[in-house]
Structure formats: structure tokens, C-alpha cells
Amino acid sequence: MKLLIYSLNYAPELTGIGKYSGEMAAWLAAAGHEVRVITAPPYYPDWKVSAGYSAWRYSLTARDNVLVWRAPLWVPAKPSGLKRLLHLASFAASSFPLMLRQMFWRPDVVWVVAPALACVPGALLCARLSGAKAWLHVQDYEVDAAFDMGLVKGRGIRKMALGVERWLMRRFDRFSTISGRMLALAHGKGVDADRAVLFPNWVDLSAIAPPVADAEVSEASGYRGEWGVSREQLVALYSGNMGGKQGLEVLADTARLLSDEPGVQFIFCGNGAGRADLESRCEGLPNVRFLDLQPLERLGELLGAADIHLLPQRADAADLVMPSKLTGMLASGRAVIATANPGTELAAVVEGCGLVVPPESPAAMAGAIRKLMDEPGLRLSLGAQGRRYAEEHIDKQTVLSRFEKMLVECRGAGAA
């Protein structure tokens, strides 16, 4: 089978959306499929093109038996609502000739991931002109999120944008997304149930192995030694993109509430547009340490160094996105504290593997941390349940094997 992947973010060496696209492409190529990728140079979450790549030139490379074309794009240093739109439009325009070129390759399936919705028309056109099936995969509902979070404003603009989104989504032969609630939202946007499937984010369980005993955390992980954290201290870790959807302010306020508690150390690891503000809010706090995004090969070690994982999420982003970082947290076998309202899918997943507190409530998050400090048995039990959830629901081999079957079925299905 010939698969063409059209994804703004494609960076197998990083975490997040780009990592998932890269792992999927490599896995399918190893399974004997021909895979090509149209993407941009890696720039996320730093909003700066990575060293060794160019923002202004096209390039073609081969990696893991996958041909990867990278198209230039404009990357704003300080992204705002309008700048984000121009940024996405620049990639959609520069990558369009590459997509047209793939018609002569005649792919069987064109698989495009959103964000960015700006790329969807090019993917549809390429699929129709080459006779391929068109598959749209949604990692988050960028239109809803942009308006709900105030990044873009205007009732008329929102109505028009949602109308265009709805029209485009209904044109695809297959649709997938990463959670049940997001799948239900797609049905509400007019996607037929017989075209929509669940394709969740996954985790490589072999790369993230939980410590076999709580006492081993401080001994087995080099990170705790590097941080100067003793066995008696509890590490509360946030690791991931520092952007606008996470509600990161709650982390700083929680750390301030616990600043007189020597038994807790906060580690905030990652990069992104929201890091500078978070650092400013944490200024002067002795119990907070910041780290840059760590090498992917040390991810399992990093996650295992925590006693508790912190997963903040803004209330207005609930059910519009399922945080990709949750998969690694669960696989690590450590308890999770997430901010989510009751009834959301994030709350439903985390409730069995951690504690759920109201969004944007530092007092509630601080209280949850104290509870897990005082009840180590509960903390270990919740972590073990998270690992079991990962093994049963989001194992990489299981998820990608199921996806491969759906791809083959999509290729063989009659015209929609």
C-alpha cells in the first residue's frame, strides 16, 4: 500500500504530535508499506526552526525507509491569533506544489492530520486527482479551541470558520480522532458514523518501564541525582509543551502554596510560548526547577523520576483535545493529578489512575499533592493502575496494528 502523510509537525526525535506521525510512518514502512511524508521543518514547541533545518528552503531526506519532503514556512517568534493563521497559511501554500507532485506517485491513501486545517483542501485535491482515498485525522479541534480560548474573536468569523470546517470534514472518505468525546463531536459536525473511527495516541511500553518498587525511584533514576533530590522528597513533575491550552498558571500558584513544604520539589520540563510567563510567576520559589525539553531517549528515565505527574488543562479546552503527554505519564506507573471538570473524558481516564481536581484551582491541586504525600500506598496503587490502563488500551503495537487494518480496509472500500 502507498500512504502519503501530510502533517505540519513531523519530528520523530521529539515528543508530541510530530513524534506520533514519525513513529507511525516508520512502523508502517517496516511493515512493508510505501510511505511518503509532506511536512515542515521542526519548530514546535520552541516556535523556532530547529538547528540543521531551514525555514526558507525545500528539502528531501530519507529516514526509516520513509521519504520526507519539508516545505518552508514562516514561524513567528511570538505567536498570536493572527500570526498563527498566517503561519499555517504559509505552510499550506508552500507545501501545495509538493502535494500536487505526489499525484504522479498515485498513493492509495492520503492521510492528513489537523492541526492544521489550512492543509485540508490540498490533501483533498491531491486525493481526488490521484484516485486515492482521503483520510482526515484530528488531534485537536483547532477552530473550536481558538475561539473558546480567545485566540481568535468574532461571532461572524467563528460561524464562517465552523461552517468551512464542517464542509471540509464531510468530504473525507475516513475520519479519525483520539478520544471518544472528540469522535462524538465529529458526529455533531456532520461526519457520518460509518466513516469515523477511533485512533488514539499510543505509548511505546518498552521505552517507558516503571520502577518495580517505590524505593528504586531515587536509586534507578539519574535525574533525581542531577536535581539533588533526596529519597525522602517527593517530585511533582510537569513535562511537555508549555503553551496556551494547558493553563500553566496553576502550576506556579500551586508551587507557591507549597513553598514552605520541604518534602515537595516541582520540576517543570519543556519549552513553548508559555514558558517565559511561567518562569516569571515562579520567580523566587526555592522549590521549583526548570528544565529544557529532554532527549527522547531519556524520556522513560525522566518520567520514572517523578512521584507525581501534573497535568493542567484549561476548562475551555476540555474534550477539544486529549493531552498526548498523558500516555507517557500512565506508562510510567506514577500517579497523575489532572485538572478537569467532571464528565469530561480526561477526568474519566485519570480518575482510575490518579486524582482529578477542578481546573484553575491551585488550592485543589496543592491539596491533592498533600494527599498523595500523606498516603504513599494510594500513590503507588494509582500509578500501578495507570500502567495497567496503558497496557490494555494504548500499547503502540496494538494501536498501530489496528490502524494498519483500518488503512487497508479504507483502500479497498468503495467510493464514498
N, C-alpha and C positions, 0 to 999 in steps of 0.2 A: 504494500500500500504506500502511496505517496501522500505525505502530510505536509502542508505548508502552515507554519505557525507565524502569526502576525501579532507581535507583542511589543509594546513600548518598552517594557522592562524585561531584560533577559540577561541575567548575570549569575551563572551557576556558582560563582565563588562567593556570593553574598547571601544574605538572608532575605526573606520576604517574597513578593510576587515573582521577582526575577529568578530567584532560586528555584521556585516551583516549575516555571517554564523550562529552565535549563535541565533540571532533573528529569522532567517528563520527556523532553526531546532525546536526551541521552539514553533513557530507558527504552524508548520505542525504537531508536536506531539499533541498540544492542539486540532487540528482539527481531531484527531483520527488516524493519520498515525504512523507507527512504524519507528523510526528514530535512526540511529546509526552514530557515528562520529569517524573518524580516524584523529588525528591531532597531533601537537607538543605541548610542554608546552609553555605558552605565554611568548614571549620575545621581541615583537615588540611594539613600536618603539625604546625602550631603547637599543636593542641589548644586553640584559641581562635577563636571565630567572627570572621570577617574583618570589617573596617570596612565599613559600608554594609549589613550584613545583621543580622538579628535571630535570636536563639536561641529566642525565645518566640512569634513570630508567623508565620502563614502568609503567603505572598506568591505572586504570579503575575507573571511577566515574559515578554517575547518577545525572543529573540536568535537571529540567523542563521536566521529563519523557523521557529524551534522554540519551542513553548510550554513554559515551565519553571515548575512548581509546587514551592515549597520549604516543607517541613513543619518545625515546631520540633523541637528535641531537646536533651537535657541533655549538656553537654560537660564532663567532669571536667578540672580543671586538672592533676592528677597521676594519669593513668590506671593502674589496677591490674587484676588479673584480674576481680574482682567489679564494679568500676566500669565496665570495658569492657562487660560483659554488660548492666548497667543502661543504659548509654549507647546500645547497639544496640537494646535493648528499647524505649527511649523513642521512637526514630525509627520503629520498626516500628509502635508504637501510634498515634503522631500522623499517620503517613502512610497508615494503613489507610483512613480515610474518603475520602482523595483517590483511592486505588486503586479503591474501590467506585464513586466518581463516574464513573470512566472507562468503566465498563460501558456507559453510555448513548452513549458515543462509538463503541463497538464496534470496538476495534482488531483488526487481523489477527494481530499477534504481540505478545505481552508478553515483553519481554526484561529479565531481572533479573540483576544482577551481584553475585557474592559475592567478598569480604565485602560485606554481612552476611547470614549465613544466616537471621537473625531475620526478614528481609523475604520469604523464600521462600514461606511459607504464604499471605501476602497476594497475592503475584504469581500463585500457582497458582489461588487462589479467583477473582481477577479474570478470569483467562484462561478458566476453566471457565464462569463465569456469563455472559461476553460472547461465548463461542464462538470465542475466539482460540486460537492455538497458543501454548504456553508454552515459553520458551527460557531455560535457565539457563547463564550464563557464569561460570566460576570463575577469578578472578585469583590467588587463593591458597587453599590448604586451611586455613581458619582454625581448624577444630576440631583437626586433627592438630597444627598449629603451636602452638596454645595449650597443649596438653598436653605436647608434646615440649620446649617451651621453658620449662615450669614456670609459665606464667602462670595456669593452672588445674590443680588436682591432684585425685587421687582415681580409683582404678581403676573403681569402680562408676559414677561420674559420666561418665568417659570412655566406657565401654561404652554407656551410655544415649545420650550425645550422638552417638556414631558411628552408633548404630542409627537415631536420628531423622534424621541427615544422609543415611544410605543410603536410608531410606524416601522422603525428600523428593526426592532426586536421581533416583530411578527413576520419579517421577511426571511428569517433563517430556517434552515431545514432541521437543525437541532439547537437546543438551548440548554446550558447547564450553569449551575451556580453552587456555592459551597456550603449552604445550610438549608434546612427545611423551611425556615421562615422566609429566607430570600427566594426560595423556589415558589412559595405561596405568593409572594409579592409579584413575581413574574407572571403568575396566572392572572393576578389583578390588573396587570398591564397589558393583558390580551394574548399572552403566549399560550398556545394550546397545550393541554396537559400531556398529550401523546407525543409532543415534540420536546418536552422538558425533562431533564434528568438531574439527579444529584451527583456532583463530582466534588467531594470535599477535599480540603487541603490534607496533606498526609505528613507523616514523620518517618524518618529512617531510624527504626528502633535499634539497629545495630550500631548506630553512631552516637546514640544517647542512652547510656546504661546507668540506671540509678545505683547509688551506693547500696550495698547489701545490708548495711547497718548504719544507724544514725551517727555512731561514733566515728565512722570512717570518713565522714564529710570533711572534717578538718585535716585528716591524715592523707586522704587519697587525692584531694584537690590542691594543685599547686597554686591556684588563685587565692585561696584563703591565706596561704603563707605570704604571697606577694602583697596582700592587703594588710597583713599584720593583724588578722582576726583570730582570736583565741577560740578553743573548742567550746568554751562556755558562752561565747557570744552568738547571737542569732543574726544571720544575714538575711535582710529583706531586699530582694533583687528586682529591679526593672531592667529588662534587656530588650531592645528593639528600636524601631524608628521613633524619633521624637518629633511628632508632627501635631497637627491641629485636632485630630479625631480622638486622641487619647485622653484629653482632659488632664494633662500632666500637672496642673497646678495643685491637685490634691496630693501629689507625692511630696512636694515641698512643704505643704501645710501639715501633713502627717508627720514628716520628719521633725518639724519644729515642735509639734505637740509631744514628741518622744525624745526631745533633745537632752532631757535630764535622765534618760534611761540608758545606763552604760551597757546594758545587755543586748542592745539592738544596734546594728550597723546597716545603713542604707547604701546600696551600690546601684547607681544609675548608669547604665551602659548603653551607648548608642549615639547616633547623630541625627540631625534633621533640623528643620526650620524652627522647632520649638525649644531647642536645647539652650540657646542663649538666655531665653526668658526663665527657664527652669534653673539654670545656674545662678541667675540674679536673685531668684526667690530663695535659693538655698545659701546665699552668701552668709558666712559666719557660723554656719551649723557644723559642729565638730563631728557629727555622726553621719555625714554624707560624703561619699566619694564618687567622682565622675570618671568614667572610662570611655574611650572611643570604641566604635564597633570592633569587635574582636575577630580574629581569623576564624573562618568557618570550621577548620579542623579542630579548633578548641571549643566549639560550641557545647558539646556534651560535657566537657570539663567545667565550663562556665556555669551551665545550668545546674549541674550537680553540686556546685559550691554553695548554692543557696539553701537556706532552710525554708524560706517562703518566697514565692513568686508574686509580684504585684502586677495586676492587670487593670489599670484605669481605663475607663471608656466613658465618653460623654453620653449623657442620656439621649441627646438628639441624634446620635449615630446608631442607636440600638436597632438591631435587626436589618440595618442597611449594610452592615459589614460584620463578618465573623473574624476576629483578630487572628492573623496567621501565626503570631507568636505563641498562641495557646497550645499548639500541637507539641512544641518542644517542651513547654512547661509541664504538660501532662506526662510526656515520655520520661522526664527526668525523675519522676517519683517523689516530687516535693509538693507540698500543699500550695494552693493558689488562693489569693484574695483578689476578687474581681469586683468592680463597681458596675452594677447592672440593676435595672428595675425588675421586680417580679413579673414573670410571664414572658420575658424575653428569652430567646434561645441561648444566649450566652449564660444567663442565670441558670437555665435548665441543665446545661452541660457542667457548669462549675459547681453547682450545689452538691453533686455527689463526690467531688474531688477537692473541695475547698470551702471557703466562706464567701458569701455574696453580701455586699454592703451597698447602700444607696449611692448613686453617682454624686460626685462633687461634695462628699461629706468626709472631711478629714477626721472628725471625731469618730465616725463609724469605722473608718479604716484603722485608725490607731487602736480602737477597742478590739478589733479583730486580731491585730498583731499581738496585743497583750494576751488575748485568749489563747492563741497558739503558743505563745511563750510559756504560759502557765500550764498548758495541757500538752506536753510532748507526745503522749500516746495518741491523742486526737490528731496532732500534726502528722505523725507518721502514718496513721491509718488513712487519712485523706490523701496523702501522697501515693500510697500504695494503690488506692482506688483509681487515682488518675492514671497511673501506669497501666492498670488493667483496662481502663477505657481506651487508652491509646492502642493497646494490643488487639482489642476486639473491634475497633471502629476505624482507626486511621493509620494502620500499618501501610507503609509505602508499597510493598509488593502486592498486597491485597487490593488497594485502591487503584493502582495503575494497571493491574491485570484486568480488573473490571472495566476500566476506562478503555483499554485496548479492545475488548469485546464490543463495547458500545460504538467505537470508531468503525470497526469492521461492519457492524450492523448498519451504521449510518451510510457507509459507502454503498452497501448493497441494497438499501431501501429504494423504493420507487420515488419518483419526483413528487415533492410535496405540493 
